């Protein structure tokens, strides 16, 4: 079982939907979403999303192939994972003296999921409509401006007193908004050759595997 424990109340609730096995847990940047892989009843692993606020679970990938090693990008725009969808056998034909079985030497590909409609993949080449200066991934229209502004002297202007009177809590974490409707149809392949990948990690500039 996969359970979520509230450290303030001490209560726990089970969020996995069966007892076949779970793994690859990863929290969204704002800690409101938990992505994880769960083994379906047909033994294939699926990527799922759990919303802490609504206590609901959404399927991201199907149970027709194995998907695992889920990772969030730091901006909360994309979800990355690996899946064994390269079904190209190294054995060209099952016919022969020894009737060889199919052999999949490099079955794993890397995939991304756009968490909102209209997001442009960071791996999509620039074209006549979008250049380097336009690569905001659609976030500028969604993110509101801050209530406080930084003045040239480094102090923060806004309601609530001076910067010296307020505790420095660091930059505010932007909420991770997800369009759940049709999310499974926004899965796209990352342009990396198939291989045997696992343990994805993502930062501002790269995917590590």
C-alpha positions as CSV (number, residue, x, y, z in Angstrom):
1,X,0.0,0.0,0.0
2,X,1.0,3.6,-0.6
3,X,-0.2,5.8,2.3
4,X,0.0,9.5,3.0
5,X,0.7,10.6,6.6
6,X,-0.4,14.0,7.9
7,X,2.4,14.8,10.3
8,X,0.2,17.5,12.1
9,X,-2.8,15.3,12.8
10,X,-1.1,11.9,12.8
11,X,-3.7,10.5,10.4
12,X,-2.9,8.4,7.4
13,X,-4.8,7.5,4.3
14,X,-4.2,4.8,1.7
15,X,-3.9,6.3,-1.8
16,X,-2.9,3.3,-3.8
17,X,-5.7,1.5,-5.6
18,X,-4.5,-2.1,-5.3
19,X,-1.8,-4.1,-3.5
20,X,0.2,-5.1,-6.6
21,X,3.1,-2.7,-5.8
22,X,4.0,1.0,-6.0
23,X,7.2,2.9,-6.4
24,X,9.0,5.9,-8.0
25,X,7.2,8.5,-5.8
26,X,8.0,12.1,-6.6
27,X,6.4,15.3,-5.3
28,X,5.5,18.3,-7.4
29,X,7.5,21.5,-6.8
30,X,4.6,22.9,-4.7
31,X,4.0,19.6,-2.8
32,X,0.3,19.5,-3.8
33,X,0.7,16.6,-6.2
34,X,2.3,13.2,-5.8
35,X,3.4,11.2,-8.9
36,X,4.1,7.6,-8.6
37,X,4.1,4.3,-10.5
38,X,1.7,1.5,-9.6
39,X,1.5,-2.0,-10.9
40,X,-1.8,-2.7,-12.6
41,X,-3.7,-6.0,-12.4
42,X,-2.1,-7.1,-15.6
43,X,1.4,-6.6,-14.1
44,X,2.3,-3.5,-16.2
45,X,3.3,-0.4,-14.3
46,X,1.4,2.9,-14.8
47,X,2.1,6.5,-13.9
48,X,-0.5,8.1,-11.7
49,X,-1.1,11.5,-10.1
50,X,-2.6,12.1,-6.6
51,X,-3.9,15.5,-5.6
52,X,-3.5,16.2,-1.9
53,X,-6.2,18.9,-1.8
54,X,-9.0,16.9,-3.6
55,X,-7.8,13.5,-2.5
56,X,-8.3,12.2,-6.1
57,X,-6.1,10.0,-8.4
58,X,-5.7,10.5,-12.1
59,X,-4.2,7.9,-14.5
60,X,-1.4,9.4,-16.7
61,X,-0.3,6.3,-18.7
62,X,-2.1,3.2,-19.8
63,X,-1.5,-0.3,-18.6
64,X,-0.4,-1.5,-22.0
65,X,3.3,-0.9,-21.5
66,X,5.5,-0.4,-18.4
67,X,6.1,3.2,-17.3
68,X,8.2,4.3,-14.4
69,X,10.9,6.6,-13.0
70,X,8.8,9.6,-12.9
71,X,10.3,13.1,-12.4
72,X,9.0,16.7,-12.4
73,X,10.6,19.6,-14.1
74,X,11.5,22.4,-11.7
75,X,8.9,24.8,-13.1
76,X,6.0,22.4,-12.8
77,X,5.3,22.4,-16.5
78,X,6.2,18.9,-17.5
79,X,6.3,15.4,-16.1
80,X,9.0,13.0,-17.4
81,X,9.1,9.2,-17.2
82,X,10.6,6.2,-19.0
83,X,8.6,3.5,-20.7
84,X,9.4,0.2,-22.6
85,X,7.7,1.2,-25.8
86,X,10.5,0.5,-28.3
87,X,9.2,-2.9,-29.4
88,X,11.9,-3.3,-32.1
89,X,13.4,-6.8,-31.8
90,X,17.0,-7.5,-32.5
91,X,15.9,-10.8,-33.9
92,X,14.5,-10.1,-37.3
93,X,12.3,-13.2,-37.6
94,X,11.2,-16.1,-35.4
95,X,11.7,-18.5,-38.2
96,X,14.9,-20.6,-38.3
97,X,16.5,-23.8,-37.2
98,X,16.3,-22.8,-33.5
99,X,13.1,-20.7,-33.7
100,X,14.6,-17.7,-31.9
101,X,12.3,-15.6,-29.8
102,X,12.1,-11.8,-30.1
103,X,14.8,-10.0,-28.2
104,X,14.4,-6.3,-27.2
105,X,17.9,-5.0,-26.5
106,X,17.0,-1.3,-26.1
107,X,13.3,-1.2,-25.1
108,X,13.2,2.0,-23.0
109,X,12.4,5.5,-24.3
110,X,12.0,8.8,-22.4
111,X,8.7,10.6,-22.5
112,X,7.3,13.9,-21.3
113,X,3.8,15.0,-20.4
114,X,2.7,18.6,-20.8
115,X,0.8,19.4,-17.6
116,X,-1.3,22.1,-19.2
117,X,-2.7,22.6,-22.7
118,X,-0.7,24.8,-25.0
119,X,2.7,24.2,-23.4
120,X,5.5,24.0,-25.9
121,X,8.1,21.2,-25.4
122,X,11.6,22.5,-24.5
123,X,12.8,19.9,-27.1
124,X,10.8,21.3,-30.0
125,X,13.0,23.3,-32.4
126,X,12.4,27.0,-32.9
127,X,10.5,27.9,-35.9
128,X,9.2,31.1,-37.6
129,X,6.5,31.5,-34.9
130,X,8.7,30.9,-31.8
131,X,12.3,31.9,-31.1
132,X,14.5,31.9,-28.0
133,X,12.9,35.1,-26.7
134,X,9.4,33.5,-26.8
135,X,10.2,30.3,-24.9
136,X,8.0,31.1,-21.9
137,X,6.1,27.8,-22.2
138,X,2.9,29.7,-21.8
139,X,3.6,30.5,-18.1
140,X,3.6,34.3,-18.3
141,X,-0.2,34.4,-18.9
142,X,-0.9,32.0,-16.1
143,X,1.3,33.4,-13.4
144,X,0.2,36.5,-11.7
145,X,2.5,39.2,-10.6
146,X,3.8,39.4,-7.1
147,X,2.1,41.6,-4.5
148,X,5.5,42.9,-3.5
149,X,8.2,44.4,-5.7
150,X,11.9,44.7,-5.2
151,X,13.2,48.3,-5.2
152,X,16.7,49.3,-6.5
153,X,18.1,49.4,-3.0
154,X,17.2,45.8,-2.4
155,X,14.3,46.4,0.0
156,X,10.8,45.0,-0.7
157,X,8.0,47.5,-1.3
158,X,4.4,46.5,-0.5
159,X,2.0,46.2,2.4
160,X,2.9,44.5,5.6
161,X,5.9,46.6,6.9
162,X,9.5,47.0,5.9
163,X,11.8,44.2,4.7
164,X,13.6,44.5,8.1
165,X,10.5,43.6,10.0
166,X,9.6,40.5,8.0
167,X,11.3,37.2,8.1
168,X,13.2,36.2,4.9
169,X,11.4,33.0,3.8
170,X,13.0,32.9,0.4
171,X,11.2,33.0,-3.0
172,X,7.6,32.0,-3.0
173,X,6.8,28.6,-4.5
174,X,4.5,28.9,-7.5
175,X,1.5,26.6,-7.5
176,X,1.6,23.7,-9.9
177,X,-1.5,23.8,-12.0
178,X,-2.5,20.7,-14.0
179,X,-5.1,20.2,-16.7
180,X,-6.2,16.7,-15.9
181,X,-8.6,16.4,-18.7
182,X,-6.9,14.7,-21.6
183,X,-3.5,14.5,-19.9
184,X,-2.9,10.9,-21.1
185,X,-3.1,12.3,-24.7
186,X,-0.4,14.8,-24.1
187,X,2.4,12.2,-23.7
188,X,5.2,13.0,-26.2
189,X,8.5,11.2,-26.9
190,X,11.8,13.0,-25.8
191,X,14.3,13.0,-28.7
192,X,16.7,10.5,-27.2
193,X,17.8,7.2,-28.8
194,X,16.2,4.1,-27.1
195,X,18.3,2.4,-24.5
196,X,18.0,1.0,-21.0
197,X,17.2,4.1,-18.9
198,X,16.2,4.5,-15.3
199,X,16.4,6.9,-12.3
200,X,15.5,10.1,-14.2
201,X,16.4,13.4,-12.6
202,X,15.5,16.8,-14.0
203,X,16.9,20.3,-13.3
204,X,16.5,23.7,-15.1
205,X,18.7,22.7,-18.0
206,X,18.9,19.0,-18.5
207,X,17.5,15.5,-17.9
208,X,19.8,13.0,-16.2
209,X,19.5,9.3,-16.5
